[in-house]
Structure formats: C-alpha cells, structure tokens
Amino acid sequence: MSEKVSKDVKVHMKETQTIMELSQIIQSYDSEIILKKVVQGSVHEANLKSFLGLINLRLQEGDEIEVTCIGPDATQALEEVETFLQP
C-alpha cells in the first residue's frame, strides 16, 4: 500500500551541500520524491531521483518548495529530504 505525504520546506543548505548529494542519498528509498517550486506564477516540478529534473528546477537558498513523497517509505523519505534541506 502506497503512502503519500507532502510538506512545504524552505531550502537552507550549507555551502558544501549540493542538491545532487541529496539525490544520491535518497536513491535507496522506494518512494517517488517530487519537488515543486513556483517561479513567477509557473509551477516547476522535478523528480528528486532525476538529475536532469533537478538541474532544471534550479533550487536556491531560501526557495520555498513543496516536497511530496509517494510510496511504501514516503514518511522516512520526506524526513530525509527535510533534514538535508534544513540543517
């Protein structure tokens, strides 16, 4: 049975962190992890497991994003993403 959880998160990453590191960390989760960001009224969405999608999302310090996780380990995946983005 798949679980779906969502949370709004503000991006705060250390200078040494990259979104690609986060993408590698969450590869072990079975859940799909979607990041959604609104830019000038347009919604941009990317799968966190997709490097190309992340590059196109262009996350920056202070961005407000919605993180949605869907799958058997969705809650744990969401916690991992939140912990990484809010050190």
C-alpha positions as CSV (number, residue, x, y, z in Angstrom):
1,M,0.0,0.0,0.0
2,S,1.4,3.3,-1.0
3,E,1.5,6.3,1.3
4,K,1.5,9.9,0.2
5,V,2.9,12.7,2.3
6,S,3.6,16.4,1.5
7,K,5.2,19.2,3.3
8,D,6.3,22.8,2.4
9,V,10.0,23.3,3.1
10,K,12.3,26.3,2.9
11,V,15.7,25.5,1.3
12,H,18.6,26.1,3.6
13,M,21.7,24.3,2.5
14,K,25.3,24.6,3.8
15,E,27.8,25.9,1.2
16,T,29.3,22.4,1.0
17,Q,26.0,20.7,0.2
18,T,24.6,20.2,-3.3
19,I,21.2,19.0,-4.4
20,M,22.9,16.2,-6.3
21,E,24.2,14.9,-3.0
22,L,20.6,14.7,-1.8
23,S,19.6,12.9,-4.9
24,Q,22.2,10.3,-4.3
25,I,21.2,9.9,-0.6
26,I,17.5,9.2,-1.4
27,Q,18.2,6.7,-4.2
28,S,17.8,3.9,-1.6
29,Y,14.2,4.9,-1.0
30,D,11.4,3.1,-3.0
31,S,9.2,6.2,-2.9
32,E,8.9,8.7,-5.6
33,I,10.0,12.1,-4.3
34,I,8.7,15.2,-6.2
35,L,9.9,18.7,-5.6
36,K,7.6,21.5,-6.6
37,K,8.6,25.2,-6.9
38,V,6.6,28.2,-8.1
39,V,8.6,30.7,-10.2
40,Q,6.8,33.8,-11.4
41,G,3.4,32.1,-11.2
42,S,4.5,29.0,-13.0
43,V,4.8,25.6,-11.2
44,H,8.1,23.8,-11.8
45,E,8.2,20.2,-10.8
46,A,11.0,17.6,-10.7
47,N,11.6,14.1,-9.5
48,L,14.4,14.2,-6.9
49,K,15.8,11.0,-8.4
50,S,16.3,12.7,-11.8
51,F,19.5,14.6,-12.2
52,L,18.2,16.5,-15.3
53,G,15.0,17.4,-13.5
54,L,16.9,18.8,-10.6
55,I,19.1,20.9,-12.8
56,N,16.1,22.4,-14.5
57,L,14.5,23.2,-11.1
58,R,17.4,25.4,-10.1
59,L,16.9,25.3,-6.3
60,Q,18.5,28.2,-4.5
61,E,19.0,29.2,-0.9
62,G,15.7,30.5,0.6
63,D,13.4,28.9,-2.0
64,E,10.1,27.7,-0.8
65,I,9.3,24.2,-2.2
66,E,6.7,21.5,-1.7
67,V,8.1,18.1,-1.2
68,T,5.7,15.2,-2.0
69,C,6.7,11.5,-1.4
70,I,4.6,8.6,-2.6
71,G,5.4,5.0,-1.8
72,P,5.9,2.5,1.0
73,D,8.6,4.5,2.7
74,A,7.2,8.0,2.0
75,T,7.4,9.3,5.6
76,Q,11.0,8.3,6.0
77,A,11.9,9.8,2.6
78,L,10.2,13.1,3.5
79,E,12.1,13.2,6.8
80,E,15.4,12.6,5.0
81,V,14.8,15.4,2.4
82,E,13.7,17.8,5.2
83,T,16.7,17.1,7.3
84,F,19.1,17.7,4.4
85,L,17.4,20.9,3.3
86,Q,17.2,22.4,6.8
87,P,20.5,21.7,8.6
